[in-house]
Amino acid sequence: MTGRREQPESEAAAVYLRLRAIMGDPAKRSADARKRSTVAPGASVPFGKGRDPSGLGDVIDSLSSRMGWSSPLAKGELLLSWPELVGEATAAHSTPVAVEDEVLTVQCDSTAWATQLRLMRADILTSILTRYPDAGVTSIRFEGPGAPSWKRGPRSIPGRGPRDTYG
């Protein structure tokens, strides 16, 4: 048996010797070293990974996505940035009113502006989807000014109104 190691007497002794060769002799380590080796993974370590302070914008973004606020915030941002999306001249004659059921409703000054914006619907919707995907807008409805109502006013009378003379 020259140069050969002796085989251990049991399997437990073999495992112990293998682990001792890998991890070192526990008797040679100090009490502090044994305590430091038992630190849980993910514990706070100075100058370690994840110890740098986060920016306020990053914290708010992660909070809003975690709390489910990204869609309402994107809708509000979409309504506020309407002039940037369509241009100042077009925004002077149109106002986004609301986003309900994935439909953006836009009130226009005249029927001509509503018609013009209907022709530009695909371009406007494409820019909305690229800039605000979290808003959930899938369609746009352009409304012209409403027709005058004869139901209210100082000279209105109850009843059928002007239709009662046709019959």
DRENLOMI-901444 format. One record per residue: residue in one letter; x, y, z of N, C-alpha, C, O in turn. Coordinates in steps of 0.05 Angstrom, whole numbers, padded with zeros to 5 digits, always signed. Layout:
<atoms>
AXYZXYZXYZXYZ ...
</atoms>
This chain:
<atoms>
M+00016-00023+00000+00000+00000+00000+00017+00025+00000+00015+00042+00017 T+00034+00026-00018+00051+00049-00020+00038+00070-00038+00032+00064-00061 G+00035+00095-00027+00024+00116-00043-00007+00116-00045-00018+00135-00055 R-00020+00095-00037-00049+00094-00038-00061+00102-00012-00051+00095+00010 R-00084+00116-00013-00098+00123+00011-00114+00099+00020-00122+00082+00005 E-00116+00098+00046-00132+00076+00057-00162+00082+00053-00170+00105+00056 Q-00178+00062+00048-00206+00065+00045-00218+00069+00073-00210+00055+00092 P-00238+00087+00076-00251+00090+00102-00267+00066+00109-00275+00050+00092 E-00272+00063+00134-00286+00040+00144-00315+00040+00137-00326+00018+00132 S-00328+00063+00136-00357+00064+00130-00363+00086+00109-00346+00102+00102 E-00387+00085+00099-00395+00105+00079-00398+00132+00092-00392+00152+00079 A-00406+00134+00117-00409+00159+00131-00382+00172+00134-00379+00196+00131 A-00362+00156+00140-00335+00167+00142-00325+00177+00115-00310+00197+00114 A-00332+00164+00094-00324+00173+00067-00337+00200+00060-00324+00217+00048 V-00362+00203+00067-00376+00228+00061-00364+00250+00078-00360+00272+00068 Y-00358+00244+00103-00346+00265+00120-00319+00274+00109-00313+00298+00109 L-00302+00255+00100-00276+00262+00090-00279+00278+00064-00263+00297+00059 R-00298+00271+00047-00302+00286+00022-00311+00314+00028-00301+00333+00016 L-00330+00318+00046-00340+00345+00053-00318+00361+00067-00315+00385+00063 R-00302+00348+00083-00280+00362+00097-00259+00372+00076-00247+00393+00080 A-00255+00356+00055-00236+00365+00035-00247+00388+00019-00232+00406+00010 I-00273+00389+00015-00286+00411+00000-00288+00436+00017-00280+00458+00007 M-00298+00434+00041-00304+00457+00057-00282+00464+00077-00283+00486+00089 G-00264+00448+00082-00243+00453+00101-00250+00442+00128-00272+00434+00134 D-00231+00443+00145-00234+00432+00172-00248+00452+00189-00238+00475+00193 P-00272+00446+00201-00287+00465+00217-00272+00472+00243-00277+00494+00254 A-00255+00456+00252-00240+00462+00277-00220+00484+00272-00212+00497+00291 K-00211+00488+00248-00191+00508+00242-00203+00536+00238-00189+00556+00238 R-00230+00538+00236-00242+00564+00233-00249+00576+00260-00254+00561+00280 S-00249+00602+00262-00255+00616+00287-00286+00617+00290-00301+00610+00272 A-00294+00625+00314-00323+00627+00320-00336+00648+00302-00359+00644+00293 D-00322+00670+00296-00333+00691+00279-00336+00681+00250-00355+00687+00236 A-00317+00665+00241-00318+00655+00214-00342+00636+00211-00355+00635+00191 R-00347+00620+00232-00370+00602+00231-00396+00618+00230-00415+00610+00216 K-00398+00640+00245-00422+00657+00245-00426+00670+00218-00448+00672+00208 R-00404+00680+00206-00406+00693+00180-00414+00674+00158-00427+00682+00139 S-00406+00649+00161-00413+00630+00140-00443+00622+00141-00453+00610+00122 T-00456+00628+00164-00484+00621+00166-00503+00643+00159-00527+00641+00164 V-00493+00665+00146-00510+00688+00138-00529+00678+00116-00521+00665+00097 A-00554+00685+00120-00574+00676+00100-00570+00689+00073-00561+00712+00072 P-00575+00674+00052-00572+00686+00025-00592+00709+00021-00615+00706+00030 G-00584+00730+00008-00601+00753+00004-00601+00773+00027-00615+00792+00026 A-00585+00767+00047-00583+00786+00069-00569+00811+00060-00554+00811+00040 S-00573+00832+00074-00561+00858+00067-00531+00858+00071-00521+00851+00093 V-00517+00865+00050-00488+00865+00051-00479+00893+00042-00488+00902+00021 P-00463+00907+00057-00454+00934+00048-00439+00931+00022-00423+00913+00018 F-00444+00950+00004-00431+00951-00022-00438+00927-00040-00424+00921-00059 G-00459+00913-00033-00468+00890-00048-00487+00898-00070-00494+00921-00073 K-00496+00878-00084-00515+00882-00106-00542+00892-00095-00552+00881-00075 G-00554+00912-00108-00580+00922-00099-00579+00942-00077-00600+00949-00066 R-00555+00951-00070-00553+00970-00048-00553+00999-00057-00555+01017-00040 D-00551+01004-00083-00551+01031-00093-00579+01043-00090-00599+01028-00095 P-00582+01068-00084-00609+01080-00081-00622+01082-00109-00609+01087-00129 S-00648+01078-00109-00663+01080-00134-00673+01109-00138-00678+01123-00119 G-00676+01116-00163-00687+01142-00169-00717+01144-00164-00730+01123-00163 L-00727+01167-00159-00755+01171-00153-00773+01161-00176-00794+01149-00171 G-00765+01167-00201-00781+01158-00224-00783+01128-00225-00804+01117-00232 D-00761+01114-00220-00761+01085-00220-00778+01073-00198-00793+01054-00203 V-00778+01085-00175-00794+01076-00152-00824+01080-00159-00840+01062-00154 I-00831+01103-00170-00859+01108-00176-00869+01090-00199-00891+01080-00198 D-00852+01085-00219-00859+01067-00241-00864+01039-00231-00884+01026-00238 S-00847+01029-00213-00850+01002-00203-00875+01001-00185-00889+00981-00185 L-00880+01022-00169-00903+01022-00152-00929+01023-00168-00948+01008-00162 S-00930+01039-00189-00954+01041-00205-00960+01016-00220-00983+01008-00223 S-00939+01002-00230-00944+00977-00244-00952+00955-00224-00969+00938-00230 R-00940+00955-00200-00947+00935-00180-00976+00939-00170-00990+00919-00164 M-00985+00964-00167-01011+00969-00157-01033+00969-00178-01057+00972-00172 G-01025+00967-00204-01045+00967-00226-01054+00994-00234-01076+00997-00244 W-01038+01014-00229-01045+01042-00236-01036+01050-00264-01042+01073-00272 S-01022+01033-00278-01009+01042-00303-01030+01049-00324-01026+01068-00340 S-01052+01035-00325-01073+01041-00345-01086+01068-00340-01088+01084-00359 P-01096+01074-00316-01108+01101-00312-01088+01124-00315-01095+01145-00325 L-01063+01119-00307-01043+01140-00311-01037+01145-00341-01034+01167-00349 A-01037+01123-00356-01032+01126-00385-01055+01140-00398-01051+01156-00417 K-01080+01135-00389-01103+01148-00401-01102+01178-00395-01107+01195-00412 G-01095+01185-00370-01093+01214-00363-01071+01228-00378-01074+01250-00387 E-01049+01214-00382-01026+01225-00397-01034+01229-00426-01025+01248-00439 L-01049+01210-00437-01059+01212-00465-01076+01237-00468-01073+01252-00488 L-01095+01241-00450-01112+01265-00452-01097+01291-00450-01103+01310-00463 L-01076+01291-00433-01060+01316-00429-01042+01321-00453-01036+01344-00459 S-01033+01301-00466-01014+01305-00488-01027+01305-00516-01014+01300-00536 W-01053+01310-00517-01068+01311-00542-01055+01331-00562-01053+01324-00586 P-01047+01355-00554-01035+01373-00574-01009+01362-00586-01004+01368-00609 E-00994+01347-00571-00969+01335-00582-00976+01313-00602-00961+01309-00621 L-00998+01299-00598-01005+01277-00616-01015+01286-00642-01008+01276-00663 V-01033+01307-00642-01046+01315-00667-01036+01341-00677-01043+01348-00700 G-01021+01356-00662-01012+01382-00671-01028+01404-00658-01051+01401-00650 E-01016+01428-00656-01028+01450-00642-01053+01460-00657-01073+01467-00644 A-01052+01462-00683-01075+01472-00698-01099+01454-00696-01122+01463-00693 T-01095+01428-00698-01117+01409-00695-01127+01408-00667-01151+01406-00662 A-01109+01410-00648-01117+01409-00620-01133+01433-00612-01149+01433-00593 A-01130+01456-00626-01145+01480-00620-01175+01476-00627-01192+01490-00616 H-01181+01457-00645-01209+01452-00654-01220+01426-00644-01242+01418-00652 S-01205+01411-00628-01215+01385-00618-01205+01381-00589-01183+01390-00582 T-01221+01368-00574-01215+01363-00546-01221+01334-00539-01244+01326-00542 P-01202+01319-00528-01209+01292-00519-01226+01293-00494-01219+01308-00475 V-01247+01279-00493-01266+01280-00471-01261+01258-00451-01257+01263-00427 A-01260+01233-00460-01257+01210-00442-01248+01186-00457-01250+01184-00481 V-01239+01166-00441-01233+01139-00452-01250+01120-00436-01246+01115-00412 E-01270+01109-00450-01288+01090-00437-01292+01066-00456-01296+01069-00480 D-01290+01042-00444-01293+01017-00459-01274+01016-00483-01282+01008-00505 E-01249+01024-00479-01228+01023-00500-01233+01042-00523-01221+01039-00544 V-01251+01062-00520-01258+01081-00541-01251+01109-00531-01261+01118-00510 L-01234+01123-00546-01228+01151-00540-01248+01168-00553-01252+01167-00578 T-01262+01185-00538-01282+01203-00549-01270+01231-00551-01259+01241-00532 V-01272+01243-00575-01261+01269-00580-01283+01287-00589-01297+01281-00609 Q-01287+01310-00576-01307+01330-00583-01294+01351-00602-01273+01362-00595 C-01306+01356-00625-01296+01374-00645-01313+01399-00646-01336+01399-00639 D-01300+01421-00655-01314+01447-00656-01336+01447-00678-01357+01460-00674 S-01331+01434-00700-01351+01434-00722-01351+01406-00735-01334+01389-00730 T-01371+01402-00751-01373+01376-00765-01351+01373-00785-01343+01351-00792 A-01341+01395-00796-01319+01394-00815-01294+01384-00801-01279+01367-00813 W-01288+01393-00777-01265+01383-00762-01269+01354-00755-01250+01339-00755 A-01293+01347-00747-01298+01318-00741-01293+01301-00765-01282+01279-00762 T-01302+01310-00788-01298+01294-00813-01268+01292-00819-01258+01271-00827 Q-01254+01314-00817-01225+01314-00822-01210+01296-00803-01192+01281-00812 L-01218+01296-00778-01204+01278-00759-01212+01249-00764-01196+01231-00758 R-01236+01244-00773-01243+01216-00780-01226+01205-00803-01219+01182-00804 L-01218+01223-00821-01200+01215-00843-01172+01210-00832-01157+01194-00844 M-01164+01223-00811-01138+01219-00799-01138+01198-00777-01118+01195-00763 R-01160+01184-00773-01164+01165-00751-01141+01144-00749-01131+01139-00727 A-01134+01132-00771-01113+01111-00771-01086+01121-00761-01073+01108-00745 D-01078+01145-00771-01053+01156-00762-01053+01164-00733-01034+01159-00718 I-01075+01175-00724-01077+01183-00695-01077+01159-00677-01064+01158-00657 L-01092+01138-00685-01093+01114-00669-01066+01100-00668-01059+01089-00647 T-01052+01100-00690-01025+01087-00691-01006+01102-00672-00991+01089-00657 S-01007+01128-00672-00989+01143-00654-00997+01139-00625-00980+01139-00607 I-01023+01136-00619-01032+01131-00592-01022+01104-00582-01013+01101-00560 L-01025+01084-00600-01017+01057-00592-00987+01054-00588-00978+01038-00571 T-00971+01069-00603-00942+01068-00599-00933+01083-00574-00915+01074-00560 R-00945+01106-00569-00936+01122-00546-00949+01114-00519-00937+01116-00498 Y-00975+01105-00520-00989+01098-00496-01002+01071-00499-01027+01069-00500 P-00987+01049-00499-00999+01023-00502-01015+01015-00477-01034+00999-00479 D-01008+01025-00453-01023+01018-00429-01050+01031-00427-01066+01024-00409 A-01056+01051-00444-01081+01065-00442-01104+01047-00451-01127+01051-00442 G-01099+01027-00467-01120+01009-00475-01139+01020-00496-01162+01011-00497 V-01131+01039-00512-01148+01051-00532-01147+01034-00557-01126+01029-00568 T-01170+01025-00567-01171+01009-00591-01187+01023-00613-01186+01015-00637 S-01202+01044-00606-01218+01059-00626-01221+01088-00617-01218+01095-00594 I-01227+01105-00637-01231+01133-00631-01258+01141-00643-01264+01134-00666 R-01273+01156-00628-01299+01167-00638-01297+01197-00637-01293+01210-00617 F-01301+01209-00661-01301+01238-00664-01330+01248-00665-01345+01240-00682 E-01337+01267-00648-01364+01278-00647-01363+01307-00654-01346+01322-00645 G-01382+01315-00671-01385+01343-00677-01402+01357-00656-01410+01345-00637 P-01408+01382-00660-01425+01396-00641-01453+01385-00642-01463+01377-00663 G-01466+01385-00620-01493+01375-00619-01513+01394-00631-01508+01418-00632 A-01535+01383-00641-01556+01400-00653-01570+01416-00630-01571+01406-00608 P-01581+01439-00637-01595+01454-00616-01620+01439-00606-01634+01426-00622 S-01625+01442-00581-01648+01429-00569-01670+01449-00566-01666+01471-00556 W-01694+01442-00574-01717+01460-00571-01733+01452-00547-01755+01463-00542 K-01723+01435-00530-01737+01426-00506-01735+01445-00483-01752+01445-00465 R-01714+01462-00483-01710+01481-00461-01709+01509-00471-01703+01514-00495 G-01713+01528-00454-01711+01556-00461-01735+01571-00453-01755+01560-00443 P-01734+01598-00456-01756+01615-00447-01782+01612-00463-01804+01617-00453 R-01780+01603-00488-01804+01601-00505-01813+01573-00510-01829+01568-00528 S-01803+01554-00495-01811+01526-00500-01838+01521-00485-01844+01532-00464 I-01853+01503-00497-01878+01495-00485-01879+01465-00482-01866+01451-00498 P-01893+01455-00463-01895+01426-00461-01911+01414-00483-01929+01427-00494 G-01906+01389-00490-01921+01376-00511-01904+01367-00533-01879+01366-00530 R-01916+01360-00556-01901+01349-00578-01885+01370-00593-01866+01363-00607 G-01891+01395-00590-01876+01416-00603-01883+01420-00632-01907+01418-00639 P-01864+01426-00649-01870+01433-00677-01881+01410-00693-01892+01414-00715 R-01879+01385-00683-01888+01362-00698-01919+01360-00698-01930+01346-00715 D-01932+01373-00680-01961+01369-00677-01977+01383-00700-02001+01378-00702 T-01964+01399-00717-01979+01412-00739-01978+01395-00764-01991+01402-00784 Y-01963+01373-00764-01961+01357-00788-01981+01334-00789-01978+01317-00807 G-01999+01333-00772-02016+01309-00772-02043+01314-00770-02060+01296-00770 
</atoms>
